[in-house]
């Protein structure tokens, strides 16, 4: 019984650590030599987008492509963090 209680305690701690980690997940990426910087929240939604004035020198389609690529990279970074946390949780509770 003590072993079971200890195991449940360890699993609860792992779950708490995962929840805390998931609350802090965020992604960030910079593209075009610092011209575009994107920050996304843990759920992958865009939280902030910074553009330097040099973006205006690009044709609109290139600027849009650079922005999308940078946002997608930031989203992928956040997704990797989430996946790592969930993999650790899975290991801890199985």
PDB file of N, CA, C and O in Angstrom:
ATOM      1  N   UNK A   1       0.815  -1.187   0.000  1.00  0.00           N
ATOM      2  CA  UNK A   1       0.000   0.000   0.000  1.00  0.00           C
ATOM      3  C   UNK A   1       0.870   1.267   0.000  1.00  0.00           C
ATOM      4  O   UNK A   1       0.566   2.238  -0.692  1.00  0.00           O
ATOM      5  N   UNK A   2       1.955   1.241   0.784  1.00  0.00           N
ATOM      6  CA  UNK A   2       2.851   2.397   0.826  1.00  0.00           C
ATOM      7  C   UNK A   2       3.484   2.648  -0.537  1.00  0.00           C
ATOM      8  O   UNK A   2       3.666   3.794  -0.949  1.00  0.00           O
ATOM      9  N   UNK A   3       3.815   1.567  -1.229  1.00  0.00           N
ATOM     10  CA  UNK A   3       4.415   1.704  -2.560  1.00  0.00           C
ATOM     11  C   UNK A   3       3.422   2.340  -3.527  1.00  0.00           C
ATOM     12  O   UNK A   3       3.799   3.183  -4.340  1.00  0.00           O
ATOM     13  N   UNK A   4       2.165   1.942  -3.443  1.00  0.00           N
ATOM     14  CA  UNK A   4       1.127   2.502  -4.310  1.00  0.00           C
ATOM     15  C   UNK A   4       0.938   3.987  -4.019  1.00  0.00           C
ATOM     16  O   UNK A   4       0.823   4.795  -4.941  1.00  0.00           O
ATOM     17  N   UNK A   5       0.905   4.340  -2.753  1.00  0.00           N
ATOM     18  CA  UNK A   5       0.756   5.745  -2.371  1.00  0.00           C
ATOM     19  C   UNK A   5       1.953   6.552  -2.865  1.00  0.00           C
ATOM     20  O   UNK A   5       1.785   7.670  -3.352  1.00  0.00           O
ATOM     21  N   UNK A   6       3.141   6.004  -2.747  1.00  0.00           N
ATOM     22  CA  UNK A   6       4.342   6.687  -3.232  1.00  0.00           C
ATOM     23  C   UNK A   6       4.283   6.873  -4.746  1.00  0.00           C
ATOM     24  O   UNK A   6       4.639   7.934  -5.260  1.00  0.00           O
ATOM     25  N   UNK A   7       3.833   5.844  -5.456  1.00  0.00           N
ATOM     26  CA  UNK A   7       3.730   5.926  -6.913  1.00  0.00           C
ATOM     27  C   UNK A   7       2.722   6.994  -7.325  1.00  0.00           C
ATOM     28  O   UNK A   7       2.988   7.782  -8.232  1.00  0.00           O
ATOM     29  N   UNK A   8       1.580   7.021  -6.670  1.00  0.00           N
ATOM     30  CA  UNK A   8       0.567   8.033  -6.979  1.00  0.00           C
ATOM     31  C   UNK A   8       1.113   9.426  -6.680  1.00  0.00           C
ATOM     32  O   UNK A   8       0.860  10.363  -7.436  1.00  0.00           O
ATOM     33  N   UNK A   9       1.853   9.568  -5.596  1.00  0.00           N
ATOM     34  CA  UNK A   9       2.468  10.853  -5.270  1.00  0.00           C
ATOM     35  C   UNK A   9       3.448  11.304  -6.337  1.00  0.00           C
ATOM     36  O   UNK A   9       3.481  12.481  -6.696  1.00  0.00           O
ATOM     37  N   UNK A  10       4.242  10.381  -6.842  1.00  0.00           N
ATOM     38  CA  UNK A  10       5.198  10.704  -7.907  1.00  0.00           C
ATOM     39  C   UNK A  10       4.469  11.098  -9.189  1.00  0.00           C
ATOM     40  O   UNK A  10       4.881  12.025  -9.886  1.00  0.00           O
ATOM     41  N   UNK A  11       3.390  10.392  -9.491  1.00  0.00           N
ATOM     42  CA  UNK A  11       2.623  10.716 -10.688  1.00  0.00           C
ATOM     43  C   UNK A  11       1.953  12.080 -10.558  1.00  0.00           C
ATOM     44  O   UNK A  11       1.899  12.843 -11.522  1.00  0.00           O
ATOM     45  N   UNK A  12       1.449  12.383  -9.379  1.00  0.00           N
ATOM     46  CA  UNK A  12       0.839  13.687  -9.143  1.00  0.00           C
ATOM     47  C   UNK A  12       1.874  14.796  -9.287  1.00  0.00           C
ATOM     48  O   UNK A  12       1.584  15.849  -9.855  1.00  0.00           O
ATOM     49  N   UNK A  13       3.070  14.564  -8.778  1.00  0.00           N
ATOM     50  CA  UNK A  13       4.139  15.549  -8.923  1.00  0.00           C
ATOM     51  C   UNK A  13       4.494  15.741 -10.398  1.00  0.00           C
ATOM     52  O   UNK A  13       4.696  16.870 -10.845  1.00  0.00           O
ATOM     53  N   UNK A  14       4.570  14.651 -11.148  1.00  0.00           N
ATOM     54  CA  UNK A  14       4.872  14.742 -12.581  1.00  0.00           C
ATOM     55  C   UNK A  14       3.782  15.514 -13.309  1.00  0.00           C
ATOM     56  O   UNK A  14       4.074  16.316 -14.196  1.00  0.00           O
ATOM     57  N   UNK A  15       2.539  15.281 -12.944  1.00  0.00           N
ATOM     58  CA  UNK A  15       1.419  15.984 -13.565  1.00  0.00           C
ATOM     59  C   UNK A  15       1.474  17.478 -13.239  1.00  0.00           C
ATOM     60  O   UNK A  15       1.232  18.315 -14.108  1.00  0.00           O
ATOM     61  N   UNK A  16       1.787  17.801 -12.010  1.00  0.00           N
ATOM     62  CA  UNK A  16       1.902  19.202 -11.601  1.00  0.00           C
ATOM     63  C   UNK A  16       3.036  19.895 -12.352  1.00  0.00           C
ATOM     64  O   UNK A  16       2.876  21.020 -12.826  1.00  0.00           O
ATOM     65  N   UNK A  17       4.177  19.222 -12.458  1.00  0.00           N
ATOM     66  CA  UNK A  17       5.308  19.795 -13.200  1.00  0.00           C
ATOM     67  C   UNK A  17       4.959  19.996 -14.669  1.00  0.00           C
ATOM     68  O   UNK A  17       5.329  21.007 -15.264  1.00  0.00           O
ATOM     69  N   UNK A  18       4.248  19.037 -15.253  1.00  0.00           N
ATOM     70  CA  UNK A  18       3.850  19.160 -16.657  1.00  0.00           C
ATOM     71  C   UNK A  18       2.883  20.322 -16.841  1.00  0.00           C
ATOM     72  O   UNK A  18       3.015  21.094 -17.791  1.00  0.00           O
ATOM     73  N   UNK A  19       1.921  20.453 -15.947  1.00  0.00           N
ATOM     74  CA  UNK A  19       0.960  21.553 -16.048  1.00  0.00           C
ATOM     75  C   UNK A  19       1.663  22.899 -15.921  1.00  0.00           C
ATOM     76  O   UNK A  19       1.366  23.831 -16.669  1.00  0.00           O
ATOM     77  N   UNK A  20       2.589  23.002 -14.977  1.00  0.00           N
ATOM     78  CA  UNK A  20       3.358  24.241 -14.828  1.00  0.00           C
ATOM     79  C   UNK A  20       4.181  24.526 -16.080  1.00  0.00           C
ATOM     80  O   UNK A  20       4.246  25.665 -16.543  1.00  0.00           O
ATOM     81  N   UNK A  21       4.805  23.494 -16.619  1.00  0.00           N
ATOM     82  CA  UNK A  21       5.603  23.657 -17.827  1.00  0.00           C
ATOM     83  C   UNK A  21       4.762  24.064 -19.017  1.00  0.00           C
ATOM     84  O   UNK A  21       5.160  24.928 -19.799  1.00  0.00           O
ATOM     85  N   UNK A  22       3.592  23.444 -19.160  1.00  0.00           N
ATOM     86  CA  UNK A  22       2.712  23.779 -20.278  1.00  0.00           C
ATOM     87  C   UNK A  22       2.233  25.222 -20.185  1.00  0.00           C
ATOM     88  O   UNK A  22       2.039  25.880 -21.207  1.00  0.00           O
ATOM     89  N   UNK A  23       2.045  25.711 -18.974  1.00  0.00           N
ATOM     90  CA  UNK A  23       1.619  27.098 -18.801  1.00  0.00           C
ATOM     91  C   UNK A  23       2.702  28.079 -19.249  1.00  0.00           C
ATOM     92  O   UNK A  23       2.400  29.224 -19.585  1.00  0.00           O
ATOM     93  N   UNK A  24       3.952  27.639 -19.257  1.00  0.00           N
ATOM     94  CA  UNK A  24       5.066  28.520 -19.632  1.00  0.00           C
ATOM     95  C   UNK A  24       5.533  28.322 -21.073  1.00  0.00           C
ATOM     96  O   UNK A  24       6.424  29.034 -21.536  1.00  0.00           O
ATOM     97  N   UNK A  25       4.949  27.380 -21.775  1.00  0.00           N
ATOM     98  CA  UNK A  25       5.377  27.130 -23.154  1.00  0.00           C
ATOM     99  C   UNK A  25       5.097  28.361 -24.012  1.00  0.00           C
ATOM    100  O   UNK A  25       4.023  28.958 -23.941  1.00  0.00           O
ATOM    101  N   UNK A  26       6.065  28.716 -24.806  1.00  0.00           N
ATOM    102  CA  UNK A  26       5.938  29.801 -25.770  1.00  0.00           C
ATOM    103  C   UNK A  26       6.976  29.562 -26.852  1.00  0.00           C
ATOM    104  O   UNK A  26       8.008  28.935 -26.613  1.00  0.00           O
ATOM    105  N   UNK A  27       6.697  30.060 -28.020  1.00  0.00           N
ATOM    106  CA  UNK A  27       7.646  29.916 -29.115  1.00  0.00           C
ATOM    107  C   UNK A  27       8.086  31.273 -29.620  1.00  0.00           C
ATOM    108  O   UNK A  27       7.335  32.247 -29.573  1.00  0.00           O
ATOM    109  N   UNK A  28       9.306  31.320 -30.101  1.00  0.00           N
ATOM    110  CA  UNK A  28       9.836  32.557 -30.641  1.00  0.00           C
ATOM    111  C   UNK A  28      10.724  32.213 -31.821  1.00  0.00           C
ATOM    112  O   UNK A  28      11.424  31.201 -31.814  1.00  0.00           O
ATOM    113  N   UNK A  29      10.686  33.062 -32.830  1.00  0.00           N
ATOM    114  CA  UNK A  29      11.558  32.878 -33.987  1.00  0.00           C
ATOM    115  C   UNK A  29      11.851  34.241 -34.598  1.00  0.00           C
ATOM    116  O   UNK A  29      11.057  35.176 -34.491  1.00  0.00           O
ATOM    117  N   UNK A  30      13.004  34.328 -35.235  1.00  0.00           N
ATOM    118  CA  UNK A  30      13.403  35.547 -35.923  1.00  0.00           C
ATOM    119  C   UNK A  30      13.807  35.179 -37.337  1.00  0.00           C
ATOM    120  O   UNK A  30      14.511  34.195 -37.558  1.00  0.00           O
ATOM    121  N   UNK A  31      13.356  35.976 -38.286  1.00  0.00           N
ATOM    122  CA  UNK A  31      13.665  35.706 -39.686  1.00  0.00           C
ATOM    123  C   UNK A  31      14.186  36.938 -40.398  1.00  0.00           C
ATOM    124  O   UNK A  31      14.144  38.052 -39.875  1.00  0.00           O
ATOM    125  N   UNK A  32      14.673  36.710 -41.588  1.00  0.00           N
ATOM    126  CA  UNK A  32      15.213  37.776 -42.437  1.00  0.00           C
ATOM    127  C   UNK A  32      16.249  38.621 -41.699  1.00  0.00           C
ATOM    128  O   UNK A  32      16.177  39.849 -41.689  1.00  0.00           O
ATOM    129  N   UNK A  33      17.204  37.944 -41.087  1.00  0.00           N
ATOM    130  CA  UNK A  33      18.298  38.635 -40.391  1.00  0.00           C
ATOM    131  C   UNK A  33      17.792  39.634 -39.352  1.00  0.00           C
ATOM    132  O   UNK A  33      18.341  40.727 -39.211  1.00  0.00           O
ATOM    133  N   UNK A  34      16.750  39.251 -38.630  1.00  0.00           N
ATOM    134  CA  UNK A  34      16.227  40.098 -37.564  1.00  0.00           C
ATOM    135  C   UNK A  34      15.129  41.047 -37.982  1.00  0.00           C
ATOM    136  O   UNK A  34      14.646  41.830 -37.164  1.00  0.00           O
ATOM    137  N   UNK A  35      14.726  40.995 -39.235  1.00  0.00           N
ATOM    138  CA  UNK A  35      13.678  41.887 -39.719  1.00  0.00           C
ATOM    139  C   UNK A  35      12.311  41.520 -39.154  1.00  0.00           C
ATOM    140  O   UNK A  35      11.484  42.395 -38.898  1.00  0.00           O
ATOM    141  N   UNK A  36      12.074  40.228 -38.961  1.00  0.00           N
ATOM    142  CA  UNK A  36      10.787  39.735 -38.473  1.00  0.00           C
ATOM    143  C   UNK A  36      11.035  38.912 -37.213  1.00  0.00           C
ATOM    144  O   UNK A  36      11.889  38.025 -37.202  1.00  0.00           O
ATOM    145  N   UNK A  37      10.293  39.206 -36.159  1.00  0.00           N
ATOM    146  CA  UNK A  37      10.344  38.404 -34.939  1.00  0.00           C
ATOM    147  C   UNK A  37       8.918  38.081 -34.531  1.00  0.00           C
ATOM    148  O   UNK A  37       8.070  38.967 -34.428  1.00  0.00           O
ATOM    149  N   UNK A  38       8.665  36.799 -34.299  1.00  0.00           N
ATOM    150  CA  UNK A  38       7.330  36.355 -33.901  1.00  0.00           C
ATOM    151  C   UNK A  38       7.397  35.653 -32.558  1.00  0.00           C
ATOM    152  O   UNK A  38       8.328  34.895 -32.286  1.00  0.00           O
ATOM    153  N   UNK A  39       6.409  35.909 -31.728  1.00  0.00           N
ATOM    154  CA  UNK A  39       6.242  35.234 -30.440  1.00  0.00           C
ATOM    155  C   UNK A  39       4.859  34.605 -30.447  1.00  0.00           C
ATOM    156  O   UNK A  39       3.872  35.266 -30.768  1.00  0.00           O
ATOM    157  N   UNK A  40       4.788  33.331 -30.094  1.00  0.00           N
ATOM    158  CA  UNK A  40       3.494  32.661 -30.005  1.00  0.00           C
ATOM    159  C   UNK A  40       3.295  32.139 -28.592  1.00  0.00           C
ATOM    160  O   UNK A  40       4.254  31.849 -27.876  1.00  0.00           O
ATOM    161  N   UNK A  41       2.033  32.026 -28.208  1.00  0.00           N
ATOM    162  CA  UNK A  41       1.711  31.498 -26.884  1.00  0.00           C
ATOM    163  C   UNK A  41       1.757  29.979 -26.925  1.00  0.00           C
ATOM    164  O   UNK A  41       2.000  29.381 -27.973  1.00  0.00           O
ATOM    165  N   UNK A  42       1.523  29.374 -25.790  1.00  0.00           N
ATOM    166  CA  UNK A  42       1.608  27.924 -25.683  1.00  0.00           C
ATOM    167  C   UNK A  42       0.653  27.175 -26.576  1.00  0.00           C
ATOM    168  O   UNK A  42       0.926  26.037 -26.959  1.00  0.00           O
ATOM    169  N   UNK A  43      -0.467  27.793 -26.918  1.00  0.00           N
ATOM    170  CA  UNK A  43      -1.418  27.122 -27.805  1.00  0.00           C
ATOM    171  C   UNK A  43      -1.117  27.389 -29.275  1.00  0.00           C
ATOM    172  O   UNK A  43      -1.845  26.937 -30.159  1.00  0.00           O
ATOM    173  N   UNK A  44      -0.038  28.128 -29.528  1.00  0.00           N
ATOM    174  CA  UNK A  44       0.377  28.387 -30.898  1.00  0.00           C
ATOM    175  C   UNK A  44      -0.188  29.655 -31.502  1.00  0.00           C
ATOM    176  O   UNK A  44       0.112  29.980 -32.651  1.00  0.00           O
ATOM    177  N   UNK A  45      -1.006  30.382 -30.742  1.00  0.00           N
ATOM    178  CA  UNK A  45      -1.561  31.616 -31.295  1.00  0.00           C
ATOM    179  C   UNK A  45      -0.520  32.734 -31.229  1.00  0.00           C
ATOM    180  O   UNK A  45       0.293  32.795 -30.307  1.00  0.00           O
ATOM    181  N   UNK A  46      -0.563  33.595 -32.207  1.00  0.00           N
ATOM    182  CA  UNK A  46       0.399  34.688 -32.308  1.00  0.00           C
ATOM    183  C   UNK A  46       0.186  35.664 -31.154  1.00  0.00           C
ATOM    184  O   UNK A  46      -0.912  36.190 -30.975  1.00  0.00           O
ATOM    185  N   UNK A  47       1.228  35.901 -30.380  1.00  0.00           N
ATOM    186  CA  UNK A  47       1.157  36.811 -29.235  1.00  0.00           C
ATOM    187  C   UNK A  47       1.782  38.165 -29.557  1.00  0.00           C
ATOM    188  O   UNK A  47       1.333  39.194 -29.053  1.00  0.00           O
ATOM    189  N   UNK A  48       2.814  38.163 -30.395  1.00  0.00           N
ATOM    190  CA  UNK A  48       3.481  39.413 -30.760  1.00  0.00           C
ATOM    191  C   UNK A  48       4.209  39.222 -32.081  1.00  0.00           C
ATOM    192  O   UNK A  48       4.720  38.143 -32.385  1.00  0.00           O
ATOM    193  N   UNK A  49       4.242  40.290 -32.849  1.00  0.00           N
ATOM    194  CA  UNK A  49       4.955  40.290 -34.126  1.00  0.00           C
ATOM    195  C   UNK A  49       5.697  41.611 -34.221  1.00  0.00           C
ATOM    196  O   UNK A  49       5.093  42.679 -34.116  1.00  0.00           O
ATOM    197  N   UNK A  50       7.003  41.539 -34.420  1.00  0.00           N
ATOM    198  CA  UNK A  50       7.819  42.740 -34.551  1.00  0.00           C
ATOM    199  C   UNK A  50       8.439  42.766 -35.936  1.00  0.00           C
ATOM    200  O   UNK A  50       8.969  41.766 -36.421  1.00  0.00           O
ATOM    201  N   UNK A  51       8.360  43.920 -36.554  1.00  0.00           N
ATOM    202  CA  UNK A  51       8.938  44.114 -37.880  1.00  0.00           C
ATOM    203  C   UNK A  51       9.840  45.337 -37.836  1.00  0.00           C
ATOM    204  O   UNK A  51       9.489  46.354 -37.237  1.00  0.00           O
ATOM    205  N   UNK A  52      10.991  45.237 -38.465  1.00  0.00           N
ATOM    206  CA  UNK A  52      11.832  46.427 -38.578  1.00  0.00           C
ATOM    207  C   UNK A  52      11.424  47.178 -39.838  1.00  0.00           C
ATOM    208  O   UNK A  52      10.740  46.635 -40.706  1.00  0.00           O
ATOM    209  N   UNK A  53      11.839  48.398 -39.924  1.00  0.00           N
ATOM    210  CA  UNK A  53      11.459  49.230 -41.060  1.00  0.00           C
ATOM    211  C   UNK A  53      11.953  48.653 -42.387  1.00  0.00           C
ATOM    212  O   UNK A  53      11.369  48.922 -43.437  1.00  0.00           O
ATOM    213  N   UNK A  54      13.015  47.869 -42.341  1.00  0.00           N
ATOM    214  CA  UNK A  54      13.567  47.322 -43.584  1.00  0.00           C
ATOM    215  C   UNK A  54      12.606  46.364 -44.284  1.00  0.00           C
ATOM    216  O   UNK A  54      12.810  46.041 -45.454  1.00  0.00           O
ATOM    217  N   UNK A  55      11.569  45.906 -43.597  1.00  0.00           N
ATOM    218  CA  UNK A  55      10.580  45.029 -44.241  1.00  0.00           C
ATOM    219  C   UNK A  55       9.880  45.770 -45.382  1.00  0.00           C
ATOM    220  O   UNK A  55       9.409  45.148 -46.335  1.00  0.00           O
ATOM    221  N   UNK A  56       9.815  47.097 -45.283  1.00  0.00           N
ATOM    222  CA  UNK A  56       9.117  47.878 -46.310  1.00  0.00           C
ATOM    223  C   UNK A  56       9.866  47.885 -47.639  1.00  0.00           C
ATOM    224  O   UNK A  56       9.296  48.251 -48.667  1.00  0.00           O
ATOM    225  N   UNK A  57      11.129  47.486 -47.630  1.00  0.00           N
ATOM    226  CA  UNK A  57      11.901  47.428 -48.871  1.00  0.00           C
ATOM    227  C   UNK A  57      11.555  46.194 -49.696  1.00  0.00           C
ATOM    228  O   UNK A  57      11.910  46.111 -50.872  1.00  0.00           O
ATOM    229  N   UNK A  58      10.869  45.247 -49.089  1.00  0.00           N
ATOM    230  CA  UNK A  58      10.518  44.010 -49.793  1.00  0.00           C
ATOM    231  C   UNK A  58       9.200  44.153 -50.532  1.00  0.00           C
ATOM    232  O   UNK A  58       8.321  44.899 -50.100  1.00  0.00           O
ATOM    233  N   UNK A  59       9.057  43.443 -51.641  1.00  0.00           N
ATOM    234  CA  UNK A  59       7.746  43.376 -52.278  1.00  0.00           C
ATOM    235  C   UNK A  59       6.752  42.730 -51.301  1.00  0.00           C
ATOM    236  O   UNK A  59       7.143  41.893 -50.488  1.00  0.00           O
ATOM    237  N   UNK A  60       5.489  43.108 -51.374  1.00  0.00           N
ATOM    238  CA  UNK A  60       4.502  42.594 -50.420  1.00  0.00           C
ATOM    239  C   UNK A  60       4.459  41.072 -50.314  1.00  0.00           C
ATOM    240  O   UNK A  60       4.315  40.537 -49.215  1.00  0.00           O
ATOM    241  N   UNK A  61       4.582  40.367 -51.440  1.00  0.00           N
ATOM    242  CA  UNK A  61       4.509  38.906 -51.372  1.00  0.00           C
ATOM    243  C   UNK A  61       5.709  38.313 -50.631  1.00  0.00           C
ATOM    244  O   UNK A  61       5.563  37.318 -49.921  1.00  0.00           O
ATOM    245  N   UNK A  62       6.886  38.909 -50.787  1.00  0.00           N
ATOM    246  CA  UNK A  62       8.065  38.430 -50.059  1.00  0.00           C
ATOM    247  C   UNK A  62       7.971  38.759 -48.571  1.00  0.00           C
ATOM    248  O   UNK A  62       8.358  37.953 -47.725  1.00  0.00           O
ATOM    249  N   UNK A  63       7.457  39.947 -48.257  1.00  0.00           N
ATOM    250  CA  UNK A  63       7.282  40.319 -46.854  1.00  0.00           C
ATOM    251  C   UNK A  63       6.289  39.373 -46.186  1.00  0.00           C
ATOM    252  O   UNK A  63       6.527  38.895 -45.077  1.00  0.00           O
ATOM    253  N   UNK A  64       5.183  39.106 -46.863  1.00  0.00           N
ATOM    254  CA  UNK A  64       4.171  38.199 -46.311  1.00  0.00           C
ATOM    255  C   UNK A  64       4.742  36.803 -46.114  1.00  0.00           C
ATOM    256  O   UNK A  64       4.496  36.168 -45.088  1.00  0.00           O
ATOM    257  N   UNK A  65       5.497  36.324 -47.087  1.00  0.00           N
ATOM    258  CA  UNK A  65       6.091  34.987 -46.982  1.00  0.00           C
ATOM    259  C   UNK A  65       7.070  34.916 -45.812  1.00  0.00           C
ATOM    260  O   UNK A  65       7.102  33.921 -45.089  1.00  0.00           O
ATOM    261  N   UNK A  66       7.861  35.960 -45.624  1.00  0.00           N
ATOM    262  CA  UNK A  66       8.823  35.982 -44.517  1.00  0.00           C
ATOM    263  C   UNK A  66       8.099  36.006 -43.172  1.00  0.00           C
ATOM    264  O   UNK A  66       8.514  35.331 -42.230  1.00  0.00           O
ATOM    265  N   UNK A  67       7.029  36.775 -43.082  1.00  0.00           N
ATOM    266  CA  UNK A  67       6.252  36.836 -41.843  1.00  0.00           C
ATOM    267  C   UNK A  67       5.636  35.477 -41.547  1.00  0.00           C
ATOM    268  O   UNK A  67       5.730  34.985 -40.422  1.00  0.00           O
ATOM    269  N   UNK A  68       5.012  34.872 -42.538  1.00  0.00           N
ATOM    270  CA  UNK A  68       4.391  33.556 -42.333  1.00  0.00           C
ATOM    271  C   UNK A  68       5.418  32.498 -41.948  1.00  0.00           C
ATOM    272  O   UNK A  68       5.171  31.686 -41.056  1.00  0.00           O
ATOM    273  N   UNK A  69       6.548  32.505 -42.607  1.00  0.00           N
ATOM    274  CA  UNK A  69       7.582  31.513 -42.291  1.00  0.00           C
ATOM    275  C   UNK A  69       8.081  31.681 -40.857  1.00  0.00           C
ATOM    276  O   UNK A  69       8.318  30.696 -40.158  1.00  0.00           O
ATOM    277  N   UNK A  70       8.236  32.914 -40.427  1.00  0.00           N
ATOM    278  CA  UNK A  70       8.723  33.168 -39.070  1.00  0.00           C
ATOM    279  C   UNK A  70       7.682  32.774 -38.030  1.00  0.00           C
ATOM    280  O   UNK A  70       8.022  32.178 -37.008  1.00  0.00           O
ATOM    281  N   UNK A  71       6.422  33.100 -38.281  1.00  0.00           N
ATOM    282  CA  UNK A  71       5.345  32.700 -37.366  1.00  0.00           C
ATOM    283  C   UNK A  71       5.250  31.179 -37.308  1.00  0.00           C
ATOM    284  O   UNK A  71       5.086  30.608 -36.230  1.00  0.00           O
ATOM    285  N   UNK A  72       5.350  30.526 -38.451  1.00  0.00           N
ATOM    286  CA  UNK A  72       5.296  29.059 -38.471  1.00  0.00           C
ATOM    287  C   UNK A  72       6.460  28.442 -37.697  1.00  0.00           C
ATOM    288  O   UNK A  72       6.283  27.434 -37.013  1.00  0.00           O
ATOM    289  N   UNK A  73       7.631  29.034 -37.799  1.00  0.00           N
ATOM    290  CA  UNK A  73       8.791  28.525 -37.051  1.00  0.00           C
ATOM    291  C   UNK A  73       8.577  28.690 -35.546  1.00  0.00           C
ATOM    292  O   UNK A  73       8.884  27.785 -34.769  1.00  0.00           O
ATOM    293  N   UNK A  74       8.054  29.840 -35.140  1.00  0.00           N
ATOM    294  CA  UNK A  74       7.773  30.062 -33.717  1.00  0.00           C
ATOM    295  C   UNK A  74       6.730  29.067 -33.214  1.00  0.00           C
ATOM    296  O   UNK A  74       6.849  28.541 -32.108  1.00  0.00           O
ATOM    297  N   UNK A  75       5.715  28.813 -34.026  1.00  0.00           N
ATOM    298  CA  UNK A  75       4.674  27.848 -33.660  1.00  0.00           C
ATOM    299  C   UNK A  75       5.265  26.451 -33.530  1.00  0.00           C
ATOM    300  O   UNK A  75       4.917  25.712 -32.609  1.00  0.00           O
ATOM    301  N   UNK A  76       6.146  26.090 -34.436  1.00  0.00           N
ATOM    302  CA  UNK A  76       6.799  24.776 -34.370  1.00  0.00           C
ATOM    303  C   UNK A  76       7.674  24.664 -33.122  1.00  0.00           C
ATOM    304  O   UNK A  76       7.744  23.602 -32.503  1.00  0.00           O
ATOM    305  N   UNK A  77       8.339  25.754 -32.756  1.00  0.00           N
ATOM    306  CA  UNK A  77       9.156  25.743 -31.538  1.00  0.00           C
ATOM    307  C   UNK A  77       8.289  25.494 -30.307  1.00  0.00           C
ATOM    308  O   UNK A  77       8.668  24.720 -29.428  1.00  0.00           O
ATOM    309  N   UNK A  78       7.139  26.137 -30.240  1.00  0.00           N
ATOM    310  CA  UNK A  78       6.224  25.920 -29.113  1.00  0.00           C
ATOM    311  C   UNK A  78       5.702  24.489 -29.118  1.00  0.00           C
ATOM    312  O   UNK A  78       5.586  23.865 -28.063  1.00  0.00           O
ATOM    313  N   UNK A  79       5.390  23.972 -30.293  1.00  0.00           N
ATOM    314  CA  UNK A  79       4.883  22.595 -30.393  1.00  0.00           C
ATOM    315  C   UNK A  79       5.927  21.589 -29.921  1.00  0.00           C
ATOM    316  O   UNK A  79       5.589  20.606 -29.261  1.00  0.00           O
ATOM    317  N   UNK A  80       7.193  21.829 -30.257  1.00  0.00           N
ATOM    318  CA  UNK A  80       8.259  20.931 -29.790  1.00  0.00           C
ATOM    319  C   UNK A  80       8.367  20.949 -28.265  1.00  0.00           C
ATOM    320  O   UNK A  80       8.562  19.907 -27.639  1.00  0.00           O
ATOM    321  N   UNK A  81       8.241  22.121 -27.681  1.00  0.00           N
ATOM    322  CA  UNK A  81       8.284  22.215 -26.218  1.00  0.00           C
ATOM    323  C   UNK A  81       7.128  21.440 -25.590  1.00  0.00           C
ATOM    324  O   UNK A  81       7.319  20.695 -24.629  1.00  0.00           O
ATOM    325  N   UNK A  82       5.917  21.623 -26.144  1.00  0.00           N
ATOM    326  CA  UNK A  82       4.746  20.899 -25.628  1.00  0.00           C
ATOM    327  C   UNK A  82       4.944  19.401 -25.748  1.00  0.00           C
ATOM    328  O   UNK A  82       4.664  18.657 -24.809  1.00  0.00           O
ATOM    329  N   UNK A  83       5.424  18.959 -26.895  1.00  0.00           N
ATOM    330  CA  UNK A  83       5.614  17.522 -27.122  1.00  0.00           C
ATOM    331  C   UNK A  83       6.621  16.938 -26.139  1.00  0.00           C
ATOM    332  O   UNK A  83       6.423  15.835 -25.631  1.00  0.00           O
ATOM    333  N   UNK A  84       7.687  17.661 -25.869  1.00  0.00           N
ATOM    334  CA  UNK A  84       8.699  17.191 -24.923  1.00  0.00           C
ATOM    335  C   UNK A  84       8.114  17.069 -23.515  1.00  0.00           C
ATOM    336  O   UNK A  84       8.343  16.076 -22.826  1.00  0.00           O
ATOM    337  N   UNK A  85       7.367  18.071 -23.099  1.00  0.00           N
ATOM    338  CA  UNK A  85       6.738  18.016 -21.773  1.00  0.00           C
ATOM    339  C   UNK A  85       5.762  16.851 -21.666  1.00  0.00           C
ATOM    340  O   UNK A  85       5.735  16.149 -20.655  1.00  0.00           O
ATOM    341  N   UNK A  86       4.972  16.648 -22.698  1.00  0.00           N
ATOM    342  CA  UNK A  86       3.989  15.562 -22.663  1.00  0.00           C
ATOM    343  C   UNK A  86       4.660  14.197 -22.723  1.00  0.00           C
ATOM    344  O   UNK A  86       4.171  13.243 -22.119  1.00  0.00           O
ATOM    345  N   UNK A  87       5.767  14.090 -23.439  1.00  0.00           N
ATOM    346  CA  UNK A  87       6.506  12.821 -23.474  1.00  0.00           C
ATOM    347  C   UNK A  87       7.078  12.501 -22.096  1.00  0.00           C
ATOM    348  O   UNK A  87       7.040  11.355 -21.648  1.00  0.00           O
ATOM    349  N   UNK A  88       7.606  13.519 -21.434  1.00  0.00           N
ATOM    350  CA  UNK A  88       8.130  13.316 -20.076  1.00  0.00           C
ATOM    351  C   UNK A  88       7.014  12.905 -19.119  1.00  0.00           C
ATOM    352  O   UNK A  88       7.203  12.033 -18.271  1.00  0.00           O
ATOM    353  N   UNK A  89       5.863  13.531 -19.260  1.00  0.00           N
ATOM    354  CA  UNK A  89       4.724  13.176 -18.416  1.00  0.00           C
ATOM    355  C   UNK A  89       4.301  11.741 -18.673  1.00  0.00           C
ATOM    356  O   UNK A  89       4.033  10.988 -17.737  1.00  0.00           O
ATOM    357  N   UNK A  90       4.243  11.370 -19.929  1.00  0.00           N
ATOM    358  CA  UNK A  90       3.845  10.005 -20.285  1.00  0.00           C
ATOM    359  C   UNK A  90       4.790   8.978 -19.672  1.00  0.00           C
ATOM    360  O   UNK A  90       4.353   7.949 -19.157  1.00  0.00           O
ATOM    361  N   UNK A  91       6.086   9.267 -19.732  1.00  0.00           N
ATOM    362  CA  UNK A  91       7.068   8.361 -19.126  1.00  0.00           C
ATOM    363  C   UNK A  91       6.873   8.260 -17.615  1.00  0.00           C
ATOM    364  O   UNK A  91       7.015   7.187 -17.029  1.00  0.00           O
ATOM    365  N   UNK A  92       6.549   9.381 -17.004  1.00  0.00           N
ATOM    366  CA  UNK A  92       6.441   9.409 -15.544  1.00  0.00           C
ATOM    367  C   UNK A  92       5.205   8.686 -15.025  1.00  0.00           C
ATOM    368  O   UNK A  92       5.208   8.168 -13.909  1.00  0.00           O
ATOM    369  N   UNK A  93       4.155   8.651 -15.828  1.00  0.00           N
ATOM    370  CA  UNK A  93       2.916   8.054 -15.314  1.00  0.00           C
ATOM    371  C   UNK A  93       2.672   6.640 -15.820  1.00  0.00           C
ATOM    372  O   UNK A  93       1.668   6.020 -15.469  1.00  0.00           O
ATOM    373  N   UNK A  94       3.573   6.129 -16.635  1.00  0.00           N
ATOM    374  CA  UNK A  94       3.380   4.750 -17.110  1.00  0.00           C
ATOM    375  C   UNK A  94       4.357   3.809 -16.446  1.00  0.00           C
ATOM    376  O   UNK A  94       4.344   2.609 -16.722  1.00  0.00           O
TER     377      UNK A  94
END
